[in-house]
Amino acid sequence: MKQFNVTGMSCAACSARVEKAVSGVDGVTACSVSLLTNSMGVEGTASDSAIINAVKEAGYGASLKGGETSSAAEDEPLKDTETPVMKKRLIASLGFLIVLMYISMGHMMWDWPLPSFMEGNHVMMGLTQMILASIVMVINQKFFINGFKGLLHKAPNMDTLVALGSMASFVYSTWALFAMTDAQMKNDHDAVMNYMHEFYFESAAMILTLITVGKMLEARSKGKTTDALKSLMKLAPKTAVVVRKGEEVTLPVEQVKKGDIFVVRPGENIPVDGIIIEGESAVNESALTGESIPVDKAAGDTVSSASINQSGFIRCEATRVGEDTTLSQIIKMVSDAAATKAPIAKVADRVSGVFVPAVIGIAAVTFIIWMIIGRTVGFSLARAISVLVISCPCALGLATPVAIMVGNGMGAKNGILFKTASSLEETGKVSVVALDKTGTITSGEPRVTDILPYGELTEKELLSLAYSLEKKSEHPLAKAIILRGDEEKIKSADVSDFKAVAGNGLTGTLDGKKLIGGNYSFISAAVQVPDEVKNLADEFSEAGKTPLFFAENNIFAGVIAVADVIKEDSPKAISELRNMGIRVVMLTGDNSRTAEAIGKEAGVDEVIADVKPDGKEEVIRRLKKTGKTAMVGDGINDAPALTSADMGIAIGAGADVAIDAADVVLMKSSLADVPAAIRLSRATLKNIHENLFWAFIYNIIGIPLAAGVYIKLFGWQLNPMFGAAAMSLSSFCVVTNALRLNFFKLYDASKDKTINRTVNVSTQEQSEITINIKGMMCQHCEARVKKALEELTFVEEAVTSHTSGTAVITVNGKSDLKAIKKAVQDAGYKYIGIK
C-alpha cells in the first residue's frame, strides 16, 4: 500500500470526494482516505503522478509520503501543527469579536456607553460593525477559500456551509446598512431603528469564531488520538555504537548496515534488531510487547530495536536495520491500519457524500417556506443560516476513524497489533476460536513433569544418571532432561561408548557401568520393567506425557516423564473466551488420547486430534460453517490456516510467514492477549456505535430545530450563533468520546458480555445425499466439484467420483437442492439429479 499526504480536507464530504476521485483512476484497486491523519492509502498499479493529479482535480493537494514533494512536517511525524495555527486565529478573532459584541449587543440591549463619534450616529455604529466583522472574516478566510473552492468543484464541504452561512449574514447586514443610511438621510427614524435590528454582523463573526473554537478543540483532541503512535516513534534510537576497524564509533542509526557489530551498555536502548554474540543481560521489551518484566538474554538470543539493555554489556550482530526492524514494522502496521477504513465507516461515508448538498437544499427550502408564510427576509434568512451552520458532516466523518486510531494505539501499547481497521472491527465478532496446541496453548518446549526412581535410587541419582546419558543426545525430549539437570545444578559425568538408536533410545558407559535409556519397547528388550511401573507409564501416556525409561548395569532404574506443558495463563485465557460466548477448539497432530488429556486440562470445548500440518486449513474451512472463526497459531505450518480463517491471529511474533498471513499480531506468547484483543475490538465497535448515534441524532434533532419546525409546536427558535456553537461542540464530543478508550482495561474480564454461542455442527442431525453429475473426467474434475459443494454452508463433506459420476454429500440439517444444482453448474458440470 502506497501512502500519500492529502491537504485541504476539512470534513467527511472532502474525504469522500478524494476517495471517489482516486478510485476512478485506472489501475487503482483500493483507496481509503483518513480525515483523522490527513492521509490516503492506495493499492494498485496506478502511477503516483496520476493519483496526485486526480486529487488536485478534485480541489485538494497531495504528495507521496517520504517523497521529494512531501511536506516538511513529515520530519516530525504526526506533530500537531494545526492546533497552534487555530489558537492564533482564535485569539485574533476573539479580540475583534468582543469589540463587535460590545457595540451590537452591549449598547443595544444594556445601553453600555459608546465612543462620542458613535453616540446617536446609527450609520457609524453599523459601519463599525461591518468593518469589525470584515476583519474577523479575513482572519478566518480559510473557511471561504476552501468552501467556495469546493463549491466550484461541485464538491461542497463543511467549510462551504460555514462560508455560506457567514457570507449570507454579512451580505444581508450590508444591504440593511445601506438601506438604513438611505432612511437616515430621509430622517425616517422608525425605519432606521427597524434596520438596526436587521443587522447580523455579529452572527457572521460569531459563527466563524465559534467554528474556530470547535476546530481547535477537535484538532487538539485528534492530536491526542495519535499519542500511542507518536510515543512508538519517539522510542526509535537516534544513534548506535558500531565497531569499525576494531574501534567503537557512534553513528546515526540510519547508517547501521546488516552484519555490522554493535555494542550496548547497561541503560542504553538497543538501536536495531540483532543477535547477541557476546555477553549476558536482562532486556526490557515493554515498548514492544507491553510486558514490564525484563527478559534474560545470552549469546545466541535475539534482541529488538527500542528495547532497553538493563544490566550487562552485550555485543551484537545487526540482522534487521532501517524499515525492517521490529519497531519500524510495528509503526508501519499501526500507521497502515489508520490509513484503512473499517466496514462500518462506509455507512457514514455514503451519508457524507450527499450530506452537504442536501443541507444546502434544506436551507434554501427553509428560506422559501418562511418567506411564503409571510415572515420577514431577516427572519427567513436567520432560519436558513441556522440550518447551514448547525449541520455537521465532521461528526459523521470522525465517528469511526478516531475510535479506530485510539483502539489501535491501545492495542500497540499492549503488544496487540491490528493490521487494518477492518481486523480491529471484525475480531470482536468471532464466535469460534481455533487454537494450535504447540506453542499456543503449550510452551512448545518439553519439560520434565515427573521423576520416579525405582529400588534404592533417589530422584537426584536417577536424574544424574539420565542427565549424563542425555547430555550427548540431540533429541528434543533430551533437552527437557538437560534443562532440568541444569536447573538442579547437577554435574554431568563423561559417558563413553555413546550410541543413539534412532526412534528407540540411547546407550553408553559411565564409570564402567552400562547405561540404557529410551522408550518401553527399547528398554524392556534389555531389562525387566515391573508391572506397576508399566501401569504408571500408561497413566502418564493417557495424561499426554511421554515416559522415558532408564536402566543401569541391566537393572531397571526408573522413569522420567516429559511433556509439552501448558502455559500458566492458558486455562484462564480459554475460560475467559468461553465466558465471552466463544467456542474454543484445539487443533493438534497428537493422537486422540494425548490430545484429549491436554484439552481437558486446558478447558477447551472441543479437541480435533491427528491433524496434519496441511490439514489445518481444511479443519478451519469446516469450522467457518459454524460461525465467524479465528485461528491462533505461531508457526510456518499455521500460515495456510491463518489465511483461510475469518480472522488470523499470530501469537508470540513467531515465524515471519505466520505474521504476514495474520490479521492480528500478538507480540507476546501469552494466550491472555487473545481475549484481550477481542475485548478491545468489542469496546472499539461499541464506541463507534455511540459516536455514529450521536452524530446522526444530533443532525436529526438539530436541523429541524434550526429550520424552525418546532416554533409552532414548542416555541423553540434557534439563533444562528447557537447553531454554530452546537456544530463546534458536536465534533469535539465525538472525538472526546473516542478518547475514553484510552482508559479501557484490556485484561479486565469482569465486564465481559456473553454472546450467543454457536452450535457445534457435530451435534446437528446429519444426512447423506447422492447426486449424479455429468462431465467429470478426472481427479481434477472431482476436486473442482468437491470444492464447489463444500463451500455451501449446509454441506459438511462431499465425496466425488468421476468413474461413477456421483457425489456423496454429507449434509447438516436441511439441504437446499437448488443451491447444490447451482454449485455444480457454476463449477462447469451438469447436474442430473438425486440418485
N, C-alpha and C positions, 0 to 999 in steps of 0.2 A: 504493500500500500504506500503510495506517494502522499506526502503531506504538504499542504500549502497554507500560508497565512492569507487571510481574507480581511480586507479593510472596508469600512463604510457601512457595515451592518449595524442596525440599531434594534431590530426586533425579529420575531419569528417569521414575519412575512418576508423579510430580507433573506434569511437563511433558506426559506422555501424557494425563493426566486433564484438564488445562486445554485441551489441543488438542481432545480429544474433545468437551468441553462447548461450546466456542466453535464448532466445526464444525457442531454441531447447531442453531445459531441460524439462523432464517430470513434469507436474504439473504447469508449468508457463503459465498463460493465457494472460498476457500482460507485456511488458517490454519497458521502454523508458530510453534512456541514454542521459544525458545532458553534452555536451562538455564544456559548459559555467561554470557549477558549479562542474564538475568532479564527478557527482553523477548519481545514477541509481535508478529508481523506478520499483519495481517488484510486480505483483499481481499473486496470485495463491497459490497452496498448496505445492510447492517445498520447500525442506529444505534449510536453509541458507548455509550449507556446500556444497550442490550440486550446488547452484548458484555461490558461491565463486570459486569452483573448475572449473566450466565452464569458468569463466573469466580468471583464471590462465592458463588454457589450451589454451586460445586464445592469451596468451602472455602478459597479463596485471595483475594488482593486484586489490584486492577488500577486503573490510571489511564492516561489518554491522554498520550503523550509531548508535552511542551510545553504541555499544558493547565493549567487552573487547579488541577485536583486532583493534578497531577503533583508528585512529591516534590521537596523542596529539594535533594536530592542531584544533581538534574539541572543545578544551577548549575555544578557541576564534573563534566562528563560523564565517565563511566566511572571515577570516582575509587574506589579500593579502600577502601570503608568497612567491609567485612566482616572483614578481617584484624585491625585494631586491637581490634574487639569480641571476636573469637575469642581474641586474645592475652590480654586481661584475664581472660576466663573461664578460660583455661588456667592462668594464674598462680594465680588464686584456687583452682581445683580442685586443682592440684598441692600447694599449701600444706596443705590438709586431707587429701589422699590420702597424703602422705608420713607424716603422723602415724598415719593409719589403718593403713598398711602396716607401720609400726614395731610397732604393737600386735599386729596379726593375724599377721604373718609373722615379724618380728624376734624377738618374745618366744617365739612358739610353736616356731619352728624352731631359733633360735640362742640362746635363753634370754637375750635382751637385757633389762636391768633396766627395771622399770616404776615409776611413782609408788607411794608406800606405800598409797594408798587402793585400788589395784587388786591389790596383792600377795595372791594366794590367793583373791581375790574374782572368780570367773569371770563372775558375773552383771554386775558392774560393768564388766568388760572388754567383755562383749557389748553392754551398754548404750552404752558409749562408742563402740564401732564403729558402732552403729546411728545414733547422733547425728551422727558424722562423715560417714557415708555419706549421711545425710539432707541435710546441708549441701551436699555435692557435687551431689546430685540437684536441690536448689533452685537452685544456681548454674547448672546446665545444664537448667533447667526447659523451655527452648525445645524440646528433644527430645520431652518429654512432651506439651506443648501441641500442637505440630504433629502428632506421632504419633497421639495419641488423637483429634484433630480429623479427621485423615484417616480413621481407623477409623470414626468416627461418620458420615462422608460416604460410607462404603463405597469409599474410595479410599486404602487403606493405602500407605505410602511407606517410605523408608529410616528416617525418624525413628520410624515405627511399630515396625520391627524392633528398633531400639536401645532404645526405650521399653519394649517387651515384655520384652526380654532383661534389662535393668537392673531393671525392676519385679519380674519373676519372681524374680530373685536376692534382691532386698530383702525381698519378701513371705515367701519361704520361710525366709530367715535370721531374720526377725522371729518367725515361728512357732517356729523352733528355739530362739530366745532365751526365749520364754515357756515352752516345754517344758523347757528346761534349768533355768529358775527353779523350776519345779514339782519337778524331780528334786532340786535342791539343798535345797529345803525338806524333802524326804523323806530327805535325806542319802544319796542314791544317787550315789556318786562316779563309778562306771563310766558311768552314763547321762549325767552332767554332761559327762564328757570326750568321750563319743560325740557329744553335741550340739554341743560346741565345734568339732568337725571338720566339722559341717554348716553352719557359717557361710559365707555368700558375700557378706558386706557389702563386702569389699574388691573382689570381682568387680563388684558393682553400681556402685561408684565408679570402678573402673579402666576398665570398659567406656566410661563416659561421658567420662572424661578422655582415653583413647586416641582415641576417635572425634573429640573436640575437637581433638586434635593433628592428626589426619588432615585435618579440615575446615579448620584454619588453614593447613596446608601447601597444601591444594588451593586455598583462596581466594587465597593468595599467588601460586601458580603461574597461576591463572586470570587474576589481575590482570596478569601479565606477557604473557599471550596478546593482550591488547588494547593493548599498548605502542605498536604501529605506529599504531593509530587515535588514541591519545592524543597521540602526537607530531605527527600531522597537525593535530589540533585546536589544539595549542599554537602552531602556525605562524600561525594566523589573527591578523592585526594587530588591535590594540585601538583605535588612533586613525588619523586621516587628516588631512593638512594641505590644506584646501579653500580655494579662492579665492572669497570672498564680498564683493561690492561693491568689488572691487579690492584687498582685503586678505586676507592669509593667516590662516586661522582653524583651530586644531586642534579637531577634533570626534571624538566616538566613531564608530567605523566604521559602526555601525548607522544613523547619521543621514546618511550619504552617499547621495545620490539619483542616479539615472541622468541623465546630462547634466551633472553637476557637473564643474568643472575642479579637479583636484588636482595638487599638486606633490610630487615625490620627490627627495630629495637623496642623494648618494652614501652608501652604507652603510645606508640605510633600506629597510624592507620596503614593497613595493607593496600598498596597502590593499585595492583592489578591481580587478576586470578593467577595462581601458580601452584607449584607443588614443592613442599619442603624437602630440601636436600641435606640440610644440616640444622641441628638444634631442636629443642622442645619448648612448647609454650602452651598457655591457655588463651584461646582466642574468643573474643566476644563477637558473636554473629547476629546480635539482636537487631541490627539495622536491616538485615536481610530476612531473617526468619521470625523476628518478634520474640525469640527465646532469649531470656536475660541471663541464663546460666552459661558461663564460658565453657567452651568445648576444648578438651585436651588434644593437642596436635603434636605429632612427631614426624621424623623423616619418612617420606612416602605419602603423607597425608596432603590433601588439597586445602588451599586457603583461597578466600574470595575477596575481591576488592571491596573496600569500605568497612570490612570487619577490623576489629582493634586487637592488636597484639598486647596482651596484658602482663605477661610475666617474663618469658625468656627471649634471648636473642635467636633469631631464625634467619637462615639463608635459603632463598627460594629461587626456582626457575620459572620465568613467566610463561604461562600456557595460553592465556587469553588476554588480549590487550585492546584498547580503544573501545569500539562499539560492541565487541564480543564478550566483554566482562559480564559477570553475573549482574552487577549493579546496573550496567547500561541496558541489559536485556530487560530487567525489571522496569526501569524508567520507560523504555520503549513500549513495553506491554501495557503499562498504565496509561501512557500517552495515546497509544493506538486505541485503547478502549474508550478514551474520552472523545476520540475523533469518530467513533462509530455511533450508530443510533440503535436504541432499543426498539423492539417491535411496537411497544405501547406508545412511543413518541410519534408514530405515523398518524395516529388519530389527531393529535394536536397539530401536526404539520398540514394535514388536509384542511382543517378548520382555518389555520393561519393563512393559507393560500388565498382564501376568499374573504377573510375576516375584514380587512381594511376597506376594500371596495364596498362591502356590504354596509359597513358603518357609515361611510360617506353617503351612501344611498339613503340610509335611515335618517341621517342628519338633514339631508335635502327634503325628504318626505315630511319630517317633523316641522321644518320651517314652513313648508307649503300648507300643511294642515292647519297650523296655528294662524296663519295669515287668512286662510279661507274662513276659519271660525270667527275671525274679526279682531284678533289681537294685534297689538302694535308691532311694527317692524323690530323694535328693540327687544320686546318680549319674545317674539318668534325666533329672533337671532340668538338670544340667550339660551333658549332651549336647544337649538341646533348646535351651538358651540359646546354646550354641556355634553351632548351626545358624543361629539368629536373627541373631547378631552378626557372623558371618563372611560372610554373604551380602551382596553389594554391587551394587545396581542402579545406583549412581552411576557406576561404572567403565563400564558399558554406555552410559549416557546421555551421558557426556562423551567417549567414544571418537571420535565424529565431529565434534561442534561445535568442540572445542578445536583439532583439526588444521585444520579449515576456517578458523577465525579466524586462526591463525598463518600459514597459507598465503596467505590474503587480505592480511594485513599485509605479508608478504614481497613479494607482488606489488605492492602500493601503494607500497612503498619504492622499487621499481624502475620505476615508471610503468606497471605492468600491472594493470589493474582488472577483476576478475571481478564481473559484475553480481549473480550468485546463487551459492549453494553448489553448485547443480546444474551451472552452467557451469564451475566450478573442477574438479568431479569428471569431467565429460564431455570437457573439452578434451584430456586426455591419451589419450583413446580414439580420436581421429581417425586414419583411415588414408589419407585423401586431403586435400590442401590445395590449393585453387584460389586463385591469386594474380592480382589485377588488375595488368596491366602498368604503366600510367601512374600514377605517384605511389606505387606499392608496390614494384615491382622497380626501376623507374627513378625519377629525381628528379622527373619531372613537368614539368621545365623544360628546353627545348632548350639545348644548349651547342655551341660551336664545337669540332669534333674535328680538322679538317684544313684547312690553308691552302696552296693550290697555285698560286703565281703563274706566269704564262706570259710567255715572252720575257725582257726585261731587267728586269722589275719584281721588287722584293724582297717578302718576306712582309709586311713592315711597310707598304710602299707600297700593296699590294693591300688590306690590312686598313683602311688610312686611307681609301682610295677607297670601299670598301664601307661603312665606318663613317659617312662623311659622307652617303652616299645613304640608308642605312637609318635614320639618326637621326630622319627625319621620318615613318617608317613605323610603323603600329600593328600590323603583322603579328607573330604570336608568334615566327616564325623570325628576324625583325629584332631582337628582344630579345636573342637569343643573340649576334649580332654586336656589338650595342651594349654588352653586358656584357663581351665580350672586349676591345672597344676601351677601355672604362673601366679594365679591369684593366691594359692595356698603357699607360694614360695618354696615349692618342692625342688630339690636339686636332682637333675637328671643324671643317671649313670650312663656310660657309653655302652651301647648294645652292639655286639659283633654278630657276624653271620646273618645280617638282617635281610629278610625276604618278604616281599609283598605278593600275595596270591590274589590276582585280580578277582574282584567281586566276592571274595571269601574272607580273607584275614591276613594276619601278619605272623611271622616267626622271627626269633632272634635268640642270642645267648647273652646272659648277663651274669658275670662272676661265675661262669661255668654252669649256670642253670639255664635250661631251655625255657623260653617264654613263648606262649601262644596267645593270640587274641583274634577275635572275629565273630562271625555270626554263629548261630546254633549248629547248623549243619557242619560247618568247618571245625568247630571246637569239639563236637560230640564224636567226630571221627577219631579224635586223638585221646580224649579223656571221657569219663562218665560224668554226665551232668545229673545231679539229683533231681528227682521228680518235682519236689516242692519248688526248686529254683526254676525248673521249666515252666511250671504253672504260673509262677510270679512273672516270668518273662512274657508269657502270653497276656497277662493282665497289662503289662507295660505296652505291648503292641496294640491292645484294644484302646488304650488311652492315648494313642498317637505317638508313643515313644519308641525309639529303636534300642533294643537291648544289645550290648556288646559283652561277650563272654571272654574270660581270661583264665589261663592255667599256667602253673609254674612247676617244672620238673614232672610233668604228666599228672599233676594233682590240681583239681579244679580250685580256682582262687576266688572267683566271684563274678558279679555282673555290675556293669555301669550303664545306666540308661541315659540316652541322649535324645533331645528333641528340639525342634524349632519352636521356641517358647513364644507364647502370646505376649504382645506388648502390654505393659501395665495399664495403659489407658484405653485399650481396645474394647474390653467388655463395657466400660462406661459409655464410650462413644456409640457403640452399637445399641445400647439401651436407650440412649438419647434419640437416636434415629428412629427406633421403634416407637418411642413415646410421641414422636412428631407425626406418626401415622405412616411411616415409610417401611416397606417390606425389605428386609436385609437378606441378601443371598450371597453365600460364599462359594467361590469357584476355586477348584484345586485339581491338580493332577494326581493327588494321593488316592490310594484305594479308599473305598467307601467306609471301611471300619475306622481307619485313621482319621479320615475327613469328618465323620460323624462325631468322633470324640472331641476334636478341636472345635467343631461347630457348636457343640453343646456347651463347651467351656466358654466360648466367646459370646454365646447367646443369640446366634443368628436365627432367622425364621426358616431358612431352607439351605441345604447343602447340596451342591452339584459336584460330584466327585468324578475321578477318571477323565478329567477334561484335558486334552492335549493342547499345547500352545496354539496350534492353528484351529482348534475347535472352539475357542472362547468367543470368537466373532459370531459363530452360529448360535451359541447359547444366548448372547446379548440380543441377537435378532429375534429370538423366540420370546425373551423377557419383554422386549419392547411392545409386544402384542398385549401385554397385561397392563401397561401404563408407561408413562414417561420414565425412562431408565437412565441412571447414571452408572458409569463404570469407573471404579477406582483401582488404579494399578501403578506400578513403578518401573517395570522392565520393558526391554525391547519387544519381547513377545506379547506385551499388552497393547502395543500400538494399534493393530487392526481392530481390536475390541473397543479401544478408546475412541477411534474414529467412527465405528459403527454405532456406538451408543448415542442417545439423545444429548447426553452431557458427559464428556470425557474428563476425568479428574486425575491428574498425575500427582502422586504423593511423594514427598521426600526429595523433590527435584532430582529424580532418578535419571534414567537414560535420556539423552538429548532427543532421541526419536520419540520417546513417550511424551516429552514436553511439547514437541512440535505437533503431536496428534491430539493433545488435550485442549479442552476449552477453559479449564481452570487448572492452575498450577499451585500446589501447596509446597512451600519451601521447606517445611519441617516434615519429619517422618511420623508425625503424630496423627492418628486417626481422628482425634478430637477436632481437628480442623475441618473435617467433612461436615458434621452437624453445624459447626460454626459458620461455614460458607453458606449452607442452606439457610441458616438463621439470618445471616446478613442479607442474603438475597430477598428473603421474605420481608424483612424490615425495610429494605430499599423500595421494593414494589409497593408496600403499604404507604410509604412516604410519597411516592409518585402519585398514587391514587388520591391522597389527601391534597397534593398540590394541584392536580388536574380538577378535582372537585371545587377547590377554592377559586381557581382561575375561571372555570365555567360558570359557577354560581354567582361570582362577582359580576360578570358581564350580563348574565340573565336578569339579575336584580337591578344592576346599575344603569344599563342602557334605557329600560322603560322609565326609571326614576328621572334620569336626565331629560328624556323626551317629554316629560310632563304627564305621563299616563296616570300617575297617582294623584294629580292635583284635584280632580273632581271627586275621587274616592276618599282620600285622606287629607287633602290639602297640602300634600308634600310637594315642595318645589326646590329644585337644586340650583344653587348659584354655580356658574362655570368655575369659579375659583375652588369651590369644594370638590367639584368633579375632578379638577387637576390634582388636588391633594389625594383623592381616592385612587386615582391612576398611579400616582407616585408610590403609594403605600402598598398597592397590590403586588407589584413585582418584589418589593422588599420583603413582604410577608412570605411569599413563595420561597425565596432564597433562604430566609431565616429559618423557615420550617425544615428545609433540606439540611441546614447546618446542625439541626438537632441529632442527626445521625452520628455526629462525632462523639456523642455521649452514649451511643448504643453499646451494650455489653454482649460481645460475640459469644462468650463462653458461659453465659448465664442461661441454664436450661429451665429455670423456674417458670418462665412465662411462655414456654413453647405451647403452641396450639396444635392439636391433633387434627389432621385432615383425614377424610375417609380412606381407609386402607384398601388397596387393590386386592381383588380376589385372585388367589393363585390358580392359574389355568389347570394345574394338575388335579384340582378338586372339582373342576367343572365336568359335566357329563360329556363324554366323547363318543363319536360315532365315525364309521368309515363309509366312504362313498367311492365307488369305482366308476370312472368315466372312460369312454372310448374317444381317442384322439387320432386324427388322420394327418399324416405329413411328417411324423418323427422318423428320421432316417439313421441317426447315430447317437452316440453318447452326448455330443454337444447339444443336440436337439432335446434330449432328456433333461439336461442341466438347465436349458433355457425355459422349458415348460415348468420344471420344478421351482425355479426361482420366481416365475410369474405367479404361480399358485400360492407359494408360501409367503408372498407379500400381502396376501389377503388377511385381514385381521382375525378371521374366524378359523383359518387353516393352521393346524399345529404342525403337520408334516405332509409332504406329498412324495410318493414313491412312483417314479415314472419308468416306463419300459417301451423302447422303440420296437422291440421284437413282437410284443403282444399288442402294441398300440393303445396302452392303457395308462391311467394314473390312479393310484390308490391314495385317496385323500383322507387324512385323519382330521376330523372337524370338532371344534369346541363349541358346544351349544348349538344354536340354529345356523344352518348353512344358507347361502344365497346362490342359487344355481345361475341366476343371471350374471352375477359377478364372476363366477367360475368360468362361464362361457366367454365373457368379455376378456378375461385374463388370458385364456387360451388363444383367442382370436388376435388379441393385441401382440401376443408373442409370435404370431405369424403362422399359426396352425389351425386346423379345422376341428371344431367341437362337434362330435357325432351325437353324444347323449350319454345317459346313465346306462351302465352295463346291467 
